[in-house]
Amino acid sequence: MHKILDSSLLYRWLSAFFSAIGSAWHDSRIVTWFLTPGRGRERYERSLLYRLGRSLHNALALIFDKLRLTRLFNGSIFNQTYIWCLIPAVLAPLLDQTMVILCLVAVGFFSLTVRFGCDKSRRLFSSPVNKYIVLFSAVYLAATFTSVTPSGSLFTGLLTVLVTLFAIIFDNAVTTKRQTDLAIRLFVLAGTLVSLYGIYQYFYYDPGSAGAWIDSDKFSDITNRVYSTLGNPNVLGEYLILITPFSFACVLTAKTWPKRLLYLAITALMLLCMLFTSSRGGWLGILFAAAIFAVMLDARLLLVGLVGLVALYFILPDWVITRFTSIGDFTDSSTSYRVYIWLGTISMLKDYWLSGIGPGITAFNTIYPAYSYNTIAAPHAHNLFLQLTSDAGIIGLLLFLMVILSYYRMAFGAFSREKDRPTRVYLIAAVSAVSGFLLQGLTDYSFYNHRVALFFWVVIALGSILSRRSKMEEGVLWLKS
């Protein structure tokens, strides 16, 4: 393929043209700023946030010392922070028990507290994204207590804050290359199990389960939409967007052909499961993630991808083509349903844009019906960004966008400097996964399922970890004492 492209005059002309533009763009001030995130370790250590954190750490270490807790916990299982943080991250998509996952996350928090209490010299990683995660969580917590229904928002608000802050906990739990690589492979294993179960549902579950998730008048050929362990086809699609890029990254980083073929088969299973969700937002998200992956890996692959898209039109079943081309069709009840909800939410936010109404279904159902179009009821805004504004106001939305901007600056900055190929490939996966997820978030409230929300924040943490992977020691998987 490379030889065919290299022999093409058109390709060589386009390549030279875009190469010149790329060089000029790369040397511009805005790109230089974007690729140099953070203020440096020395400036960070002079910040108020760092000094406050150090004071709290010193107080925690003093308490552990006075109460002899250091002697109690040193060498205990609770000092194995990596294990306790890995368990909920891996089990989140598999275990349909939110409270169990919540308890495991709490144990991860406790384990990191033990690590810092027992080791006064230990330092939090100064990831640029972490300060915005803390600020976003603080605003979301404040919105919970100032909600139009504080009691109705309490559980959802606290749970959201907990899973959000878990990004910082996971970021500090992973300290070696071996831990990073094992985490990615276990995530892919969990994604494989989820995908296998979804494919099983497609062939062996009651076809009537498509039910409320499909417009039977327009899509009579679609009799089943799979949801695997996540309870909803769109939620399953959101999860698959996050994990599929890492599965393909494992194909490119595997050292032997049997492993490459294994991960390639796993990636194919995930894509097949995504197809069976019939989630148009999921399909758009995974295509966008694939485009980002291709461009970052080798921009020339984008041309191959365009050819592949054309070929898919002739390969895919008619029901897939019909479903995909119906995007934007307002005669589809699912599309019109979402548009009316968006209009109603925007109308509501004209009055509540500053502080929001508070998180949770109860708060939304208290205020939204007065603004709804065509009396359409809904549990949420069916749009990630509208819902975050509804939950925590414009400040909450802006801080979330700052989290994303900081994440991209950190990941792209590390990618531009990185020489280690596996690390570069994993960074590509981290960027493309988040990008596809955010695009899908335009069509649905992606944080509605807290297990998917937890895994999203784990991927954010993984991006921070991967930005320093090549500098890590090979290390061990767990502490020996």
GUBA-757221 format. One record per residue (C-alpha): x, y, z; residue in one letter. Coordinates in steps of 0.1 Angstrom, whole numbers, padded with zeros to 4 digits, always signed. Example, Ala and Ser with C-alpha at 12.3 -4.5 7.8 and 13.67 -1.06 7.14 Angstrom:
<sites>
+0123-0045+0078A/+0137-0011+0071S/
</sites>
This chain:
<sites>
+0000+0000+0000M/+0028+0024+0009H/+0045+0017-0025K/+0013+0024-0044I/+0008+0057-0025L/+0045+0067-0029D/+0043+0062-0067S/+0013+0085-0070S/+0020+0121-0082L/-0012+0134-0066L/-0003+0118-0033Y/+0033+0132-0034R/+0020+0167-0042W/-0006+0165-0014L/+0020+0151+0010S/+0044+0180+0003A/+0016+0206+0005F/+0003+0193+0039F/+0038+0188+0052S/+0046+0225+0046A/+0013+0235+0063I/+0021+0210+0092G/+0056+0224+0097S/+0043+0260+0099A/+0015+0250+0122W/+0038+0230+0145H/+0061+0260+0149D/+0032+0284+0157S/+0028+0299+0192R/-0005+0283+0199I/+0009+0248+0192V/+0040+0255+0213T/+0017+0266+0242W/-0006+0236+0237F/+0023+0210+0238L/+0039+0225+0270T/+0013+0220+0297P/+0019+0225+0334G/+0040+0251+0352R/+0069+0228+0362G/+0075+0210+0394R/+0092+0239+0412E/+0064+0264+0404R/+0038+0237+0413Y/+0054+0232+0447E/+0050+0269+0454R/+0013+0269+0447S/-0014+0272+0474L/-0030+0239+0463L/+0003+0220+0468Y/+0011+0236+0501R/-0024+0228+0514L/-0020+0192+0502G/+0014+0190+0520R/-0001+0203+0552S/-0028+0177+0551L/-0003+0150+0543H/+0019+0160+0572N/-0011+0160+0595A/-0021+0125+0583L/+0014+0112+0588A/+0014+0126+0623L/-0019+0110+0632I/-0006+0076+0619F/+0026+0080+0639D/+0008+0090+0672K/-0018+0062+0669L/+0008+0036+0659R/-0011+0030+0627L/+0021+0029+0606T/+0032-0002+0625R/-0003-0017+0620L/-0006-0011+0583F/+0030-0016+0571N/+0030-0049+0552G/-0008-0053+0553S/-0030-0059+0523I/-0044-0024+0527F/-0010-0010+0517N/-0013-0026+0483Q/-0030+0004+0467T/-0025-0007+0431Y/-0045-0039+0437I/-0073-0021+0455W/-0076+0005+0427C/-0073-0020+0399L/-0102-0042+0412I/-0130-0017+0408P/-0116-0004+0375A/-0116-0039+0360V/-0149-0050+0375L/-0169-0018+0368A/-0182-0030+0334P/-0186-0066+0345L/-0204-0063+0378L/-0239-0050+0377D/-0238-0038+0413Q/-0232-0001+0416T/-0230-0002+0454M/-0204-0030+0454V/-0183-0010+0429I/-0188+0020+0452L/-0175+0001+0482C/-0145-0011+0462L/-0137+0025+0452V/-0139+0035+0488A/-0114+0008+0497V/-0091+0022+0470G/-0094+0057+0486F/-0086+0042+0520F/-0057+0022+0507S/-0041+0053+0492L/-0047+0071+0525T/-0028+0043+0543V/+0001+0046+0518R/+0004+0083+0524F/-0001+0080+0561G/+0027+0054+0564C/+0051+0073+0541D/+0056+0110+0549K/+0081+0114+0520S/+0056+0102+0494R/+0044+0128+0469R/+0012+0131+0449L/+0019+0131+0411F/+0015+0167+0399S/-0005+0159+0368S/-0018+0192+0352P/-0053+0177+0349V/-0057+0168+0386N/-0063+0204+0398K/-0092+0208+0374Y/-0106+0174+0385I/-0105+0186+0422V/-0122+0220+0412L/-0148+0202+0391F/-0156+0179+0420S/-0158+0207+0445A/-0183+0226+0423V/-0203+0195+0417Y/-0204+0189+0454L/-0215+0224+0461A/-0242+0220+0434A/-0254+0189+0452T/-0261+0208+0485F/-0276+0238+0467T/-0299+0216+0445S/-0336+0223+0441V/-0340+0190+0459T/-0309+0185+0481P/-0321+0151+0495S/-0329+0139+0459G/-0295+0150+0446S/-0274+0137+0476L/-0267+0101+0465F/-0261+0109+0428T/-0240+0140+0436G/-0217+0122+0462L/-0214+0091+0439L/-0204+0113+0410T/-0178+0132+0431V/-0164+0099+0443L/-0160+0083+0409V/-0145+0116+0395T/-0119+0118+0423L/-0110+0082+0417F/-0090+0094+0387A/-0065+0110+0411I/-0064+0079+0433I/-0058+0056+0403F/-0032+0080+0389D/-0012+0077+0421N/-0017+0040+0426A/+0001+0030+0394V/+0039+0036+0397T/+0057+0011+0374T/+0056+0000+0338K/+0046-0035+0347R/+0016-0021+0366Q/+0006+0001+0337T/+0008-0026+0311D/-0010-0052+0333L/-0039-0027+0340A/-0044-0021+0302I/-0044-0058+0295R/-0069-0065+0323L/-0091-0037+0310F/-0090-0053+0276V/-0098-0087+0291L/-0129-0073+0308A/-0139-0057+0275G/-0136-0090+0258T/-0159-0107+0283L/-0184-0079+0280V/-0183-0082+0242S/-0187-0120+0242L/-0217-0117+0264Y/-0232-0090+0241G/-0227-0112+0210I/-0243-0141+0229Y/-0273-0119+0236Q/-0277-0111+0199Y/-0280-0147+0189F/-0297-0163+0219Y/-0318-0137+0238Y/-0354-0129+0231D/-0356-0107+0200P/-0383-0087+0216G/-0357-0071+0239S/-0352-0043+0213A/-0385-0029+0227G/-0382+0007+0237A/-0348+0012+0221W/-0359+0011+0184I/-0385+0027+0162D/-0401-0005+0149S/-0419+0014+0121D/-0387+0027+0105K/-0364-0002+0114F/-0384-0034+0111S/-0353-0054+0103D/-0337-0047+0137I/-0353-0070+0162T/-0326-0070+0188N/-0302-0045+0204R/-0276-0059+0228V/-0266-0043+0261Y/-0244-0070+0276S/-0237-0063+0313T/-0245-0026+0311L/-0283-0026+0308G/-0287-0003+0278N/-0273-0006+0242P/-0262+0031+0242N/-0243+0027+0275V/-0226-0005+0261L/-0216+0016+0231G/-0201+0042+0253E/-0180+0016+0271Y/-0169+0000+0239L/-0157+0034+0226I/-0134+0037+0256L/-0119+0002+0255I/-0117-0007+0218T/-0087+0017+0211P/-0067+0001+0239F/-0075-0034+0224S/-0061-0023+0190F/-0031-0006+0208A/-0023-0041+0222C/-0023-0054+0186V/+0004-0029+0177L/+0025-0033+0209T/+0024-0071+0211A/+0058-0087+0206K/+0048-0120+0190T/+0025-0128+0161W/+0003-0152+0182P/-0004-0123+0206K/-0010-0099+0178R/-0036-0122+0162L/-0052-0128+0196L/-0056-0091+0202Y/-0068-0085+0166L/-0095-0111+0172A/-0105-0094+0205I/-0107-0061+0187T/-0129-0077+0160A/-0152-0091+0188L/-0156-0056+0203M/-0164-0040+0169L/-0190-0068+0162L/-0205-0062+0196C/-0206-0025+0188M/-0224-0032+0156L/-0250-0053+0174F/-0258-0024+0198T/-0274-0005+0168S/-0262+0026+0187S/-0258+0054+0161R/-0241+0076+0186G/-0218+0047+0194G/-0210+0041+0158W/-0202+0077+0152L/-0180+0077+0183G/-0160+0046+0174I/-0155+0059+0138L/-0142+0092+0152F/-0119+0074+0176A/-0106+0053+0147A/-0100+0084+0126A/-0080+0101+0155I/-0061+0068+0160F/-0052+0066+0123A/-0041+0103+0120V/-0019+0101+0151M/-0004+0068+0141L/+0003+0078+0105D/-0017+0104+0087A/-0015+0084+0055R/-0038+0058+0070L/-0066+0083+0069L/-0067+0078+0031L/-0069+0040+0036V/-0097+0046+0061G/-0117+0066+0036L/-0114+0038+0011V/-0124+0014+0038G/-0155+0034+0046L/-0166+0033+0010V/-0160-0005+0009A/-0181-0009+0041L/-0211+0004+0022Y/-0210-0026+0000F/-0202-0051+0027I/-0224-0042+0057L/-0260-0056+0059P/-0288-0033+0047D/-0301-0028+0082W/-0268-0013+0093V/-0267+0011+0063I/-0304+0021+0069T/-0298+0027+0106R/-0266+0048+0100F/-0280+0069+0073T/-0310+0077+0095S/-0288+0100+0116I/-0305+0134+0115G/-0338+0120+0103D/-0364+0139+0124F/-0391+0114+0114T/-0373+0088+0135D/-0390+0089+0170S/-0356+0084+0187S/-0341+0114+0170T/-0371+0137+0175S/-0373+0126+0211Y/-0338+0137+0218R/-0342+0170+0199V/-0373+0179+0219Y/-0354+0171+0251I/-0325+0193+0241W/-0348+0222+0233L/-0366+0218+0266G/-0333+0216+0285T/-0319+0247+0268I/-0351+0265+0276S/-0347+0255+0313M/-0311+0266+0313L/-0320+0301+0303K/-0333+0304+0338D/-0308+0281+0356Y/-0276+0285+0336W/-0255+0300+0364L/-0259+0275+0392S/-0278+0246+0376G/-0306+0227+0393I/-0285+0200+0410G/-0276+0164+0399P/-0299+0135+0397G/-0332+0124+0382I/-0352+0139+0410T/-0339+0174+0405A/-0342+0171+0367F/-0378+0159+0370N/-0387+0186+0394T/-0378+0215+0371I/-0377+0201+0335Y/-0414+0193+0330P/-0423+0230+0332A/-0400+0236+0302Y/-0405+0203+0282S/-0416+0204+0246Y/-0446+0183+0235N/-0449+0171+0272T/-0420+0147+0266I/-0407+0132+0299A/-0370+0124+0303A/-0347+0113+0332P/-0318+0135+0319H/-0309+0158+0290A/-0296+0131+0267H/-0265+0152+0261N/-0234+0151+0283L/-0226+0188+0281F/-0262+0200+0286L/-0266+0177+0316Q/-0234+0189+0333L/-0247+0225+0329T/-0280+0214+0343S/-0263+0196+0373D/-0236+0222+0382A/-0242+0253+0361G/-0220+0270+0336I/-0190+0269+0361I/-0193+0231+0363G/-0194+0228+0325L/-0164+0251+0321L/-0143+0232+0346L/-0152+0199+0329F/-0140+0215+0296L/-0108+0226+0314M/-0103+0190+0325V/-0106+0179+0289I/-0084+0207+0276L/-0057+0200+0302S/-0059+0162+0294Y/-0053+0169+0257Y/-0024+0192+0264R/-0008+0167+0287M/-0013+0137+0263A/-0003+0155+0231F/+0026+0172+0249G/+0039+0138+0260A/+0032+0122+0226F/+0052+0150+0208S/+0083+0143+0231R/+0079+0105+0234E/+0104+0082+0216K/+0092+0049+0231D/+0069+0033+0205R/+0046+0013+0229P/+0041+0044+0250T/+0032+0065+0219R/+0007+0038+0208V/-0010+0037+0242Y/-0012+0075+0243L/-0029+0074+0209I/-0054+0050+0224A/-0060+0072+0254A/-0066+0103+0232V/-0088+0085+0207S/-0109+0068+0234A/-0117+0101+0251V/-0124+0119+0218S/-0149+0092+0206G/-0166+0092+0240F/-0170+0130+0240L/-0185+0129+0205L/-0209+0102+0216Q/-0217+0125+0246G/-0234+0149+0222L/-0262+0124+0216T/-0266+0110+0252D/-0257+0116+0288Y/-0227+0094+0290S/-0223+0097+0328F/-0258+0084+0335Y/-0243+0049+0342N/-0219+0054+0370H/-0199+0023+0361R/-0191+0038+0326V/-0184+0072+0343A/-0159+0055+0366L/-0141+0039+0336F/-0140+0072+0318F/-0122+0088+0347W/-0099+0058+0349V/-0090+0064+0312V/-0083+0101+0321I/-0060+0088+0348A/-0044+0064+0324L/-0036+0092+0301G/-0017+0109+0329S/+0001+0076+0337I/+0010+0070+0301L/+0025+0105+0298S/+0052+0094+0322R/+0053+0056+0314R/+0087+0056+0296S/+0103+0073+0327K/+0089+0047+0350M/+0110+0018+0364E/+0100-0017+0352E/+0093-0023+0388G/+0071-0049+0406V/+0033-0054+0406L/+0029-0050+0443W/+0048-0040+0474L/+0069-0067+0490K/+0066-0053+0525S/
</sites>
